[in-house]
Amino acid sequence: MGIFDFFRRAKPVRRRSFAGAQPGRLFSDFNPMTRSSDAELRPALRSLRNRCRELARNNEYVRRYLGLMRINVVGAQGVGLQVRARNEGGDLDGPGNQIIENAWKAWGKRGIPTADGRLSFADAQRLVIETLCRDGEVLVRLIRGYSGNKDRFAVEFIEADLLDEELNTKVSNGNSVRMGVEVDEYGKAVAYHLLRQHPGDHEFANAYGNKHIRVPAAQMLHIFCAERPHQTRGIPPLAASITALKMLHGYREAELVAARVAASKMGFITSPDGEGYTGDDLLDTHAPVMSADPGSFEQLPAGMDIKMFDPTHPTTAFAEFHKSILRGIASSLGVSYAALASDLENVNYSSIRQGALDERDFYKTMQAFVIEHFIEPVFGAWLESAMSFSDLPLPVSKYEKFADAAVWRPRGFSWIDPLKEVRANVEAIQNGLLSMQDVVGNYGMDVEDVFEAVERESELAKRYGISLAFQPFGTTAAAEPQVDD
């Protein structure tokens, strides 16, 4: 050290202003990396997808989660269509709207909308939400000019394995291919490079000479929830829960095996020299064993002693530990613990109502996502094809009029306490806070259909001479007395 070193000022230590950014042993297990979403996803995508599929096959809670998504997002009837196109005068085009609705309903019947002839359009919606929640992305090919139905249009579902995540290159037109998706300079998908065969079909590995087929983006729907800008492929929603699900399944299996061992009440007979006991039988031709009958006692030879093997499983902390882990998994997936575990043991009206409302907001968000990314594009492509090739008595020039007037009615949700909710809705309508469409829309219905059904039932009652005990939409206030001057 030189003599002038004492006069040099020490450099100030720069401290991070955020505690979460401080280095040290408490944060040593963090693995932060400044990488793009595609760079993080590419080496892990196939493994994540395969593990999620394995859990969907063999894990009871994952199967329950997928079932909850199918039931609550799509439901039994699927998302319904109501067309509200208007004429130039502003009144509803009733005949035209009805023609579109009837034709859409006919096209959506089983065997017509999909190219393989196996699904209805409601089945297709359920397949979309299940594939999205398991694989993280859905590929749907729009087949215009399809000869299998009169509307000349169908859809084809393509597994995500066929979109080659190992294909990453530059193409001659200046675009780049990222995990099988060809994008332009702005990151917009231009085309999809699909494998001609599934990579798991080993029997037909050499069936095709050309490995890939390029499909323009106009013919494909690539459905996934983007979590970061410039993200090209979808991330399975189960990704954050894979470790907990796998470890919980292994823990439950270990406790189950231990409980079976504990129920066996095994024991070991010992002696000072290890000899002298013959037993009732031999195990593996050399180890003597004795079978015990209930309520029986046997005298052991001199010098023999018995050591009991009596483990206590499952442990007393098993139930609470299991619930704690499962609550974290439910939070990650966006569903309630009570629904995922089918556990209503400790819930009350207030807690289950609040949990149901939060959960239903998540389901409604997913309903809107499926409508926007799958149903509306399919409807637009179908309507254009049906107006061009089918026998619809509507010209193609009216396409925008009806396409822009489509209103979608997803499944609704019944309330936990219907009486209270109905009374609240009636008061809201009477005070002008809600319309009747707002109320019936929560049940997945349309107010015009409700009015039509009420009118039809009233006419049917008159025809049979039946006096209804109630009159909807009638006056409920008492008549005011008339007073003479």
matplotlib code that plots the C-alpha trace (Angstrom):
import matplotlib.pyplot as plt

x = [0.0, 1.4, 1.5, -1.0, -3.5, -4.7, -5.9, -7.9, -11.6, -13.2, -15.8, -19.3, -21.2, -24.1, -27.2, -30.3, -33.4, -35.6, -35.3, -36.3, -33.3, -30.7, -28.1, -27.3, -27.8, -31.6, -32.0, -29.4, -32.0, -33.5, -32.7, -33.3, -32.5, -33.0, -34.5, -37.3, -40.6, -39.7, -36.2, -37.6, -40.3, -38.6, -36.5, -39.3, -42.4, -42.5, -41.7, -44.3, -47.0, -46.2, -46.2, -49.5, -51.0, -49.7, -51.3, -54.6, -54.6, -53.7, -54.2, -57.7, -57.5, -56.3, -59.2, -61.5, -60.1, -60.6, -64.1, -64.9, -63.6, -65.7, -68.9, -68.6, -67.1, -69.1, -71.8, -74.2, -75.5, -72.5, -72.6, -75.8, -76.2, -78.6, -78.5, -79.7, -79.3, -81.5, -82.9, -82.2, -85.2, -83.7, -86.2, -85.0, -84.7, -86.7, -86.8, -83.2, -82.0, -84.1, -82.6, -79.1, -79.8, -81.5, -78.7, -76.0, -77.9, -78.2, -74.5, -73.6, -75.2, -73.0, -71.0, -71.2, -68.9, -65.6, -63.9, -63.6, -67.4, -67.2, -68.1, -70.9, -70.0, -70.8, -68.3, -65.8, -66.1, -65.5, -62.5, -61.1, -61.3, -59.9, -57.0, -56.3, -56.2, -54.1, -51.7, -51.7, -52.6, -55.1, -54.7, -57.8, -57.6, -60.5, -61.4, -63.1, -64.6, -65.1, -67.2, -68.6, -71.6, -73.8, -72.3, -68.9, -67.1, -65.6, -62.9, -60.1, -58.4, -54.6, -52.5, -49.9, -47.2, -47.5, -46.4, -42.6, -41.1, -37.6, -38.0, -36.3, -34.8, -34.8, -36.7, -35.8, -38.7, -37.2, -39.6, -38.4, -39.7, -40.0, -40.9, -42.8, -44.6, -43.5, -43.7, -43.0, -40.9, -43.7, -44.2, -47.5, -48.1, -47.9, -47.9, -47.6, -45.1, -46.7, -45.2, -46.8, -47.2, -47.4, -43.9, -45.3, -46.5, -43.2, -44.7, -45.1, -41.9, -40.8, -44.2, -43.5, -40.5, -41.2, -41.1, -43.2, -46.2, -46.7, -50.2, -51.0, -52.2, -55.5, -56.4, -55.4, -56.6, -53.8, -55.5, -53.5, -53.4, -50.4, -48.6, -45.7, -45.2, -43.8, -44.8, -45.2, -46.5, -48.8, -47.9, -50.0, -51.9, -50.9, -47.2, -47.0, -48.7, -46.9, -44.4, -47.1, -49.4, -46.8, -45.4, -48.9, -49.8, -46.6, -47.2, -50.8, -49.6, -46.9, -49.4, -51.8, -49.2, -48.1, -51.7, -52.0, -48.8, -50.1, -53.4, -51.5, -50.2, -47.1, -44.7, -41.4, -40.4, -36.9, -34.6, -31.1, -29.5, -32.1, -33.0, -35.6, -38.8, -40.5, -43.7, -46.7, -45.2, -42.1, -41.8, -39.6, -38.8, -36.6, -38.2, -40.7, -44.0, -47.0, -50.6, -52.7, -56.5, -58.6, -58.9, -56.3, -53.1, -50.1, -47.5, -44.0, -41.0, -38.6, -36.3, -38.6, -39.9, -42.2, -41.6, -44.6, -44.4, -47.2, -46.6, -49.2, -50.3, -51.6, -50.2, -52.5, -51.2, -52.1, -55.5, -54.3, -51.1, -53.1, -55.6, -52.9, -51.1, -54.4, -55.5, -52.3, -53.0, -56.5, -55.4, -52.9, -55.6, -58.2, -60.8, -62.0, -60.6, -64.1, -64.9, -61.5, -61.4, -65.2, -64.9, -67.9, -67.1, -66.4, -68.1, -71.0, -73.4, -71.2, -67.9, -69.2, -71.2, -68.1, -65.9, -68.5, -68.7, -65.0, -64.8, -67.6, -65.8, -62.9, -65.3, -66.9, -63.5, -62.7, -66.1, -65.3, -61.9, -63.3, -65.9, -63.5, -60.7, -62.6, -66.4, -66.5, -63.8, -65.4, -68.8, -67.5, -65.8, -69.0, -71.3, -69.2, -69.1, -72.8, -73.9, -71.6, -72.4, -75.4, -79.1, -79.5, -81.8, -79.4, -76.9, -73.2, -73.5, -75.4, -72.5, -71.3, -74.9, -75.4, -71.8, -71.5, -74.9, -74.1, -74.7, -73.3, -75.1, -72.8, -74.2, -75.4, -75.1, -77.8, -77.6, -76.8, -79.9, -82.4, -85.1, -82.9, -81.4, -84.8, -86.1, -83.0, -83.4, -87.1, -86.2, -83.4, -85.7, -88.5, -86.0, -84.5, -81.1, -81.3, -83.2, -84.8, -82.1, -79.5, -81.2, -82.0, -78.6, -77.0, -78.8, -77.6, -81.0, -82.4, -85.3, -87.0, -87.0, -88.5, -91.3, -92.0, -92.1, -94.5, -96.8, -96.8, -97.7, -100.5, -102.0, -101.7, -103.5, -106.3, -106.7, -107.2, -109.3, -106.8, -106.7, -103.1, -102.6, -100.1, -99.6, -96.0, -95.2, -98.6, -99.5, -99.0, -100.0, -103.4, -106.1, -106.7, -110.2, -112.5, -113.9, -117.0, -116.9]
y = [0.0, 3.4, 6.3, 8.3, 5.4, 6.6, 9.8, 8.2, 8.1, 4.7, 4.1, 4.1, 0.9, 0.9, -0.6, -1.7, 0.3, -2.8, -5.5, -8.2, -7.3, -7.7, -10.4, -12.9, -16.4, -15.9, -15.3, -17.7, -20.2, -17.6, -18.3, -14.9, -14.7, -11.9, -14.0, -13.5, -15.4, -17.6, -18.3, -19.4, -21.5, -23.3, -25.8, -26.5, -26.5, -30.2, -31.4, -29.2, -30.3, -34.0, -33.8, -31.9, -34.6, -37.3, -35.5, -35.2, -39.0, -40.1, -37.3, -37.0, -33.3, -32.4, -34.3, -32.5, -29.2, -29.9, -31.1, -27.8, -25.8, -27.8, -27.5, -23.9, -22.3, -24.2, -26.1, -28.6, -26.6, -24.5, -20.8, -19.8, -17.3, -14.4, -12.2, -8.6, -7.1, -4.1, -2.7, 0.8, 2.1, 0.9, -1.9, -5.5, -7.7, -10.5, -12.9, -12.4, -12.9, -16.1, -17.5, -17.0, -18.5, -21.5, -22.1, -21.8, -24.2, -26.7, -26.5, -27.1, -30.5, -33.5, -34.7, -31.5, -28.8, -30.8, -32.4, -35.7, -35.9, -36.8, -33.6, -31.1, -27.5, -27.7, -30.6, -28.5, -25.7, -28.2, -29.6, -26.1, -25.2, -28.6, -28.5, -24.9, -25.7, -28.9, -28.1, -24.3, -23.7, -24.9, -25.1, -25.0, -25.1, -23.3, -25.4, -23.2, -25.0, -28.2, -30.6, -32.5, -30.2, -27.8, -24.7, -25.8, -25.0, -27.1, -26.9, -29.3, -29.6, -30.1, -31.2, -28.7, -31.5, -30.9, -27.3, -28.0, -26.1, -27.2, -25.3, -21.9, -20.2, -17.3, -17.5, -15.9, -13.3, -11.7, -13.4, -15.6, -18.9, -19.2, -22.6, -23.4, -20.0, -17.8, -14.1, -10.8, -7.9, -6.9, -10.4, -11.0, -14.6, -15.1, -18.8, -22.1, -24.8, -28.1, -31.5, -33.8, -36.5, -36.7, -37.2, -40.0, -42.0, -44.0, -46.6, -44.1, -42.2, -42.3, -42.0, -38.5, -37.0, -33.4, -33.0, -29.7, -28.2, -24.4, -23.2, -19.5, -17.8, -16.9, -20.6, -21.2, -20.2, -20.3, -19.9, -19.3, -16.8, -14.5, -13.7, -11.6, -9.4, -11.2, -14.6, -17.0, -20.2, -20.9, -21.9, -24.7, -23.2, -26.3, -25.4, -23.6, -26.5, -29.5, -29.9, -29.6, -32.0, -34.6, -34.3, -34.4, -37.5, -39.2, -38.2, -39.6, -42.8, -43.2, -42.6, -45.1, -47.8, -47.0, -47.3, -50.7, -51.8, -50.5, -52.3, -55.6, -55.5, -57.5, -58.9, -60.6, -63.6, -63.4, -65.8, -65.4, -67.6, -67.0, -70.7, -73.0, -71.6, -73.7, -71.7, -72.8, -72.4, -71.2, -67.9, -68.2, -71.8, -70.7, -68.0, -69.6, -67.6, -68.0, -67.0, -65.5, -65.9, -63.3, -63.9, -66.7, -67.0, -69.3, -70.4, -69.7, -72.1, -71.4, -68.5, -67.0, -63.4, -61.4, -57.8, -56.0, -53.8, -51.2, -48.0, -45.2, -44.0, -41.8, -39.2, -36.8, -33.9, -35.5, -33.9, -30.3, -30.7, -32.1, -29.2, -26.6, -27.9, -28.3, -24.8, -23.5, -25.6, -24.3, -20.7, -21.3, -22.7, -20.1, -22.4, -22.6, -25.2, -26.4, -27.2, -28.7, -31.0, -31.5, -30.5, -28.7, -29.7, -26.4, -23.9, -21.6, -19.6, -16.4, -18.1, -20.3, -17.4, -15.2, -18.0, -18.8, -15.2, -14.9, -18.2, -17.3, -14.1, -16.3, -18.6, -15.6, -14.3, -17.6, -17.6, -14.2, -15.5, -18.6, -16.5, -13.9, -16.3, -19.3, -18.9, -15.5, -16.2, -19.6, -17.9, -15.2, -17.8, -20.0, -17.1, -16.0, -19.5, -20.2, -17.0, -17.8, -21.5, -22.6, -22.0, -19.1, -16.5, -13.8, -12.1, -11.9, -8.1, -8.4, -10.2, -7.3, -6.5, -9.9, -10.7, -7.5, -8.1, -11.5, -11.6, -14.6, -16.2, -18.4, -20.5, -18.7, -19.5, -20.2, -18.4, -20.0, -18.4, -18.0, -16.3, -13.5, -13.0, -12.9, -10.4, -8.2, -8.4, -7.4, -4.4, -3.4, -3.7, -1.7, 1.1, 1.2, -0.1, -3.2, -4.3, -7.6, -8.6, -7.9, -10.3, -13.1, -12.7, -13.9, -17.2, -17.5, -16.6, -13.9, -11.7, -12.1, -15.9, -15.5, -13.3, -15.7, -18.6, -16.8, -15.8, -19.4, -20.8, -18.3, -19.1, -22.8, -22.4, -20.5, -23.3, -25.9, -23.6, -23.5, -20.5, -19.8, -19.1, -16.3, -13.6, -12.5, -8.8, -7.9, -5.2, -6.3, -3.1, -3.0, -1.1, 2.5, 3.1, 5.5, 8.2, 10.3, 14.0]
z = [0.0, -1.0, 1.4, -0.6, -0.5, 2.9, 1.4, -1.3, -0.7, -0.7, -3.4, -2.0, -1.9, -4.2, -2.6, -4.4, -3.5, -3.7, -1.0, -3.5, -5.7, -2.9, -3.3, -0.5, 0.6, 1.1, -2.6, -3.9, -5.1, -7.4, -11.1, -12.8, -16.5, -19.0, -21.8, -24.2, -23.8, -26.8, -25.5, -22.2, -23.7, -26.6, -24.6, -22.2, -24.3, -25.4, -21.9, -20.3, -22.7, -22.3, -18.5, -18.5, -20.6, -18.3, -15.4, -17.3, -17.8, -14.3, -11.8, -10.4, -9.6, -13.1, -14.6, -12.2, -13.3, -17.0, -16.2, -14.4, -17.3, -19.8, -17.7, -16.6, -19.7, -22.4, -20.6, -22.0, -25.0, -25.9, -26.7, -28.5, -31.3, -31.5, -34.5, -34.1, -37.5, -38.3, -41.5, -42.8, -40.9, -37.6, -37.0, -36.5, -39.6, -38.1, -41.1, -42.0, -38.4, -38.1, -41.3, -40.1, -36.7, -38.2, -40.7, -38.0, -35.7, -38.6, -39.5, -35.8, -35.6, -34.9, -37.9, -39.9, -38.6, -38.3, -41.2, -39.4, -39.0, -35.3, -33.4, -33.1, -32.7, -28.9, -28.8, -30.7, -28.1, -25.3, -27.1, -27.5, -23.8, -22.7, -25.1, -24.1, -20.4, -20.9, -23.8, -23.5, -27.2, -29.8, -33.6, -35.8, -39.6, -41.5, -44.5, -47.1, -50.1, -48.1, -50.0, -47.1, -46.4, -48.3, -46.7, -48.1, -44.8, -41.9, -39.3, -38.5, -35.1, -35.3, -32.3, -31.1, -31.6, -35.4, -35.1, -35.0, -32.1, -33.3, -36.6, -36.0, -39.0, -41.4, -44.7, -48.0, -47.8, -44.7, -42.2, -39.4, -38.2, -34.4, -33.1, -36.3, -36.6, -39.4, -38.3, -40.0, -38.7, -36.3, -34.9, -36.7, -37.7, -41.5, -41.8, -39.8, -40.6, -39.7, -39.7, -42.2, -39.5, -35.8, -34.2, -32.2, -35.2, -35.4, -37.7, -40.5, -39.9, -43.6, -45.2, -46.6, -48.3, -47.4, -43.6, -43.3, -45.0, -44.9, -44.1, -44.5, -41.3, -43.0, -42.9, -39.2, -35.8, -33.3, -29.9, -26.7, -23.8, -24.3, -21.1, -22.5, -25.6, -28.6, -27.3, -30.2, -28.5, -25.6, -22.1, -20.4, -17.4, -15.4, -15.8, -12.4, -10.6, -12.1, -9.2, -6.5, -8.3, -8.8, -5.3, -3.8, -5.8, -4.6, -1.0, -1.1, -2.7, 0.0, 2.8, 1.2, 1.0, 4.6, 5.8, 4.1, 5.8, 9.2, 8.7, 8.3, 11.9, 11.1, 13.8, 13.9, 16.2, 17.5, 19.4, 20.9, 18.2, 15.4, 15.3, 16.8, 15.2, 12.6, 11.9, 9.9, 6.4, 4.6, 2.7, -0.4, 0.7, 3.6, 5.9, 8.4, 8.8, 11.1, 10.2, 13.0, 13.4, 15.1, 18.9, 18.9, 21.0, 20.4, 22.9, 21.6, 22.2, 25.0, 24.3, 21.6, 21.7, 19.4, 18.2, 16.7, 13.7, 14.1, 12.1, 12.5, 9.1, 7.8, 10.2, 12.0, 9.9, 6.6, 6.1, 6.8, 4.8, 1.9, 2.0, 2.2, -1.0, -2.8, -2.0, -3.7, -6.7, -6.9, -6.7, -9.5, -11.8, -11.0, -9.5, -6.0, -3.6, -2.7, -6.4, -7.2, -4.1, -4.0, -0.3, 1.2, 4.8, 6.4, 4.1, 4.9, 2.8, 2.9, 2.1, -0.7, -2.2, -2.3, -3.7, -6.3, -7.5, -7.8, -9.6, -12.0, -13.0, -14.1, -16.1, -17.7, -18.7, -20.3, -22.1, -23.6, -24.7, -26.4, -28.1, -29.4, -30.5, -31.7, -32.2, -33.8, -36.4, -37.3, -37.5, -39.9, -42.2, -42.1, -42.9, -45.9, -47.2, -46.6, -48.3, -51.3, -51.8, -49.7, -50.5, -48.0, -49.5, -48.6, -50.9, -50.0, -50.0, -46.7, -45.0, -42.9, -41.8, -40.2, -39.2, -37.2, -35.5, -34.0, -30.2, -28.3, -25.3, -23.2, -20.5, -17.4, -13.7, -11.2, -7.9, -4.5, -3.0, -5.9, -3.8, -2.7, -6.1, -7.9, -5.4, -5.9, -9.7, -9.5, -7.4, -9.8, -12.8, -11.1, -10.2, -13.7, -12.7, -14.9, -17.9, -18.4, -20.9, -18.2, -15.8, -18.2, -19.8, -16.5, -17.1, -20.7, -22.2, -24.4, -23.4, -26.8, -26.4, -22.9, -24.2, -27.0, -24.6, -22.3, -25.2, -26.5, -23.1, -22.7, -26.1, -25.3, -22.0, -23.7, -26.3, -23.6, -21.4, -18.6, -16.2, -15.2, -11.5, -12.3, -14.9, -15.5, -16.2, -14.6, -12.0, -8.5, -6.7, -5.0, -6.8, -5.5, -3.9, -5.8, -3.5, -4.5, -4.1]

ax = plt.figure().add_subplot(projection="3d")
ax.plot(x, y, z, "-o")
ax.set_aspect("equal")
plt.show()
